[in-house]
Amino acid sequence: MLDQGLLDAVKSYSERMTRPIEFVLGEGEHEQRAELVDFLTQIAGTTDKIRLSQQFDANLSPMSFKIRSQDKDTGIIFSGIPGGHEFTSLILAILQSGGSELKLDPGIQNIIKAIKQPLKFETFVSLSCHNCPDVVQALNQFALLNDNISNEMIDGGVFQDMINERNIQGVPAVYLNGKPFANGKIDTAKLIEKLQQQYPDLMSSAAAAEQLEQQDVTIIGGGPAGVAAAIYVARKGLKVTMVADRIGGQVKDTQDIENLISIPLTNGNELSANFVKHITAYSITVKEMVSVTSITENSAQMNEQGEDKPTYQITLNTGESFSTRAIIVATGAKWRKLNIKGEDENIGSGVAYCPHCDGPFFKGKDVAVVGGGNSGIEAAIDLAGIVKHVTVLEFADTLKADQVLINKAKERDNIDIMTSVASQEVKATDGKVSSLIYQDRTTGENKELPVSAIFVQIGLVPNSELVKDLVQVTKFGEIEINEKCQTNKPGIFACGDVTTVPFKQINIAMGEGSKAALSAFEYLMLQ
């Protein structure tokens, strides 16, 4: 089942383990159980640090296994065969259970260690979902940090009865103690935020994290703009900290990338991995998987020219706080919603924003894609290989996508394209999307399109909420900047998709990030 290359990689990775682990299977019979046993046997056969126990756990399903270390349960359970994107989750769980360093920020670790309530997470995934592993890996680390926490990855393809019983139509779908907790793309910072909402006293019992000394530049955001800015600042020899939900940002959700100059073809995961590799080559303090909760202005300090130059106080969701002389905001953008009746109520029940993650749930069914730009047409092409039929709905009179993508879509006999239509309402039957009401803009007539899912691909909204009361933003929420990426506030710069710079592209964001860093350096040197 596993090719020799993967097995060799597991053997190589296992050298990092400082203690052995074992797999313990559930009890019972299942048509795929032999495949699961073979899968685990092959992995265990790569090293004497991994063992497949001959004992069974009657509390687990026949298609489940747990990881034990140092003669106790780690709290990590996999239900299904963690192949596809989840193979990495399994390898990391093995290594981290075996003593390898956790990837969570120390501030987050302190919060998780302080939890005293029993937290049983269930994370429903699709093996083709590229967002799911981030959630599984974060919650697995939570389990390793605290004996009160467990996390079970559940492959929806194997446990269809549970998917139907809980009416799940989108992944990742996270349940906490049997109740819905989080749905769709969600990073570690958001998981912590949700836990803090449910358990308000979480911070009070957490150990204080070590505070950073004053930084020269703090970069908020880890996408192409933020990464470029961090590298350029570090190359100037300044003290720089990057705060990011995840390195890669929206890029990590992108499949094929064909327009990154000098690289004919790559994908979001590869590019994000290269970002991480490049960042680690420099002296950059990276606080990943955390978020900034507030930015406040400290008392201005007078420089040698007699000018007042403010510093800023950055506060994180982990409770940490530190001062910085300059800030570069590179927070990017998020998917734009339709803002029509029935949309919010049916997110995860047929309304989706990631065709790669949720497309497999609608195999053999009719779906709609709203949006005729590049992302919409790309989504339609991808979905056409999975679902029965795709209808693309575009508000404008013509499609905005590149002609090469339009041509590809028109070659598919199961893609229909409608222009001059306005989405009006999402309708659901028995808790699942059943149709989309749209208006024919040429006649004004409302019509109903029977579909099982609606994939919204209508562009992005800038993530400027954090600074909207601190710097000047447009009516669209974009941070206003000049040609040097300066905002109207001294010492605060911005770059990438969150700004007024036109054409939201990876190449442009990288250039803007580099420019913002050079402008910040110039600003600090004048002090």
ABEGO torsion letter per residue (X at the ends): XBBAAAAAAAAAAAAABABBBBBBBBBEBBAAAAAAAAAAAAAAAABAABBBBABBBAABBAABBBBBBGGBBAGBBBBEBBBEAAAAAAAAAAAAAAGBBBABBAAAAAAAAABABBBBBBBBBBAABAAAAAAAAAAAAAAAABAABBBBBBBAAABAAAAAAAGBABOBBBBBGGBBABBEBBBAAAAAAAAAAABAAAAAABBBBBBBBBBABBBBEABAAAAAAAAAAAAAGBBBBBBBABBGEAAAABBBBAABBGBABBBAAAAAAAAAAAAAABBBBBBBGBBBABBBBBBBBBBAAGBBBBBBBBBBAAGBBBBBABBBBBAEBBBBBAGBBGAAAABGAGBBABAAAAAAAABGBBBBBBEABAAAAAAAAAAAAABABBBBBBABABBABBAAAAAAAAABAABBBBBGBBBABBBBBGGBBABBBBBBAAAGBBBBBBBABBBBBAEBBBBAAAAAAABBBBAAGBBBBBAAGBBABBGBBBBEAABABBGBBAAAAAAAAAAAAAAAAAAAAAX
